[in-house]
Amino acid sequence: MRKSGQVLVAGFVLCAMPAFSQGLLYGQTTHAKHYSNSLAPYVVSPQQIVDRMLELADLKSSETLYDLGSGDGRILITAVQRFHAKAVGIEISDALVDSTNDRIRRLGLQNQARVIHGDFMQVDLSSADVVTIYLATDSNEILRPNLEKYLRNGARVVSHDYAVPGWKAKTVDKDLPEARGHLIYLYEMPPKKK
Ligand SMILES: C[S@@+](CC[C@H](N)C(=O)[O-])C[C@H]1O[C@@H](n2cnc3c(N)ncnc32)[C@H](O)[C@@H]1O
């Protein structure tokens, strides 16, 4: 009798486990998505570098900037406030997505800037005129086929500190007086190969 009681309890626990791990025992109807493809740690670009990246890209008010791994959203906010462009961030960390969306709301910029919670490797980038990245050389190499697939002829890619392997930069800015030791690579997308 005692043994069959133990078996019943164990059976209940095992059956309830999947529901618990999905949050169903708490009546949740939606589940947080978890992304594991982190291609860079969270480190912010200094504001002088952000300003210079967008100047080098010659970002226009009619254009849309994508920041891949948008961190605290400073590139998006600069693109909107200083260059009057539209800006889209893609960020894998839900905490950073929430804090950036809060900041965008507080500044009243919801019509010009937004952050997508997700993995930038899974996002269609075809509406980007300018893409900014601050990742790592290996990550840029992984990302390159997507940039080549989605970006139009004439779109610009600006990378803080790390080159995109296999591409020739149009300009490499170094030794900025305000931010010594930092590099900024500017690339312009060529016509697509047929
Ligand atoms: C070095 S920080 C750059 C932040 C911001 N772009 C800047 O320059 O200040 C890199 C950011 O990329 C995010 N990240 C890393 N891998 C990602 C991925 N696969 N998809 C979306 N975001 C990612 C990290 O969470 C981090 O916030």
The ligand as a MOL file (V3000), in Angstrom:
LIG
                    3D

  0  0  0     0  0            999 V3000
M  V30 BEGIN CTAB
M  V30 COUNTS 27 29 0 0 0
M  V30 BEGIN ATOM
M  V30 1 C 28.8640 45.0410 -27.8470 0
M  V30 2 S 27.1160 45.2290 -27.5530 0 CHG=1
M  V30 3 C 26.7600 46.6010 -28.6280 0
M  V30 4 C 25.6090 47.4620 -28.1430 0
M  V30 5 C 25.2850 48.6530 -29.0610 0
M  V30 6 N 25.1230 48.2550 -30.4390 0
M  V30 7 C 26.3780 49.6760 -28.9950 0
M  V30 8 O 27.2030 49.7480 -29.9260 0
M  V30 9 O 26.4230 50.4190 -27.9730 0 CHG=-1
M  V30 10 C 26.4810 43.8120 -28.4350 0
M  V30 11 C 24.9900 43.5630 -28.1940 0
M  V30 12 O 24.5690 42.5110 -29.0590 0
M  V30 13 C 23.6070 41.7160 -28.3830 0
M  V30 14 N 23.5730 40.4280 -29.1180 0
M  V30 15 C 24.5330 39.4640 -29.1610 0
M  V30 16 N 24.1790 38.4670 -29.9880 0
M  V30 17 C 22.9510 38.8020 -30.4860 0
M  V30 18 C 22.0730 38.1750 -31.4220 0
M  V30 19 N 22.3790 36.9900 -32.0020 0
M  V30 20 N 20.9110 38.8040 -31.7300 0
M  V30 21 C 20.5880 39.9930 -31.1410 0
M  V30 22 N 21.3900 40.6440 -30.2490 0
M  V30 23 C 22.5570 40.0550 -29.9360 0
M  V30 24 C 24.1520 41.6630 -26.9650 0
M  V30 25 O 23.1440 41.3100 -26.0460 0
M  V30 26 C 24.6540 43.1030 -26.7880 0
M  V30 27 O 23.6560 43.9450 -26.2620 0
M  V30 END ATOM
M  V30 BEGIN BOND
M  V30 1 1 1 2
M  V30 2 1 2 3
M  V30 3 1 2 10
M  V30 4 1 3 4
M  V30 5 1 4 5
M  V30 6 1 5 6
M  V30 7 1 5 7
M  V30 8 2 7 8
M  V30 9 1 7 9
M  V30 10 1 10 11
M  V30 11 1 11 12
M  V30 12 1 11 26
M  V30 13 1 12 13
M  V30 14 1 13 14
M  V30 15 1 13 24
M  V30 16 1 14 15
M  V30 17 1 14 23
M  V30 18 2 15 16
M  V30 19 1 16 17
M  V30 20 1 17 18
M  V30 21 2 17 23
M  V30 22 1 18 19
M  V30 23 2 18 20
M  V30 24 1 20 21
M  V30 25 2 21 22
M  V30 26 1 22 23
M  V30 27 1 24 25
M  V30 28 1 24 26
M  V30 29 1 26 27
M  V30 END BOND
M  V30 END CTAB
M  END
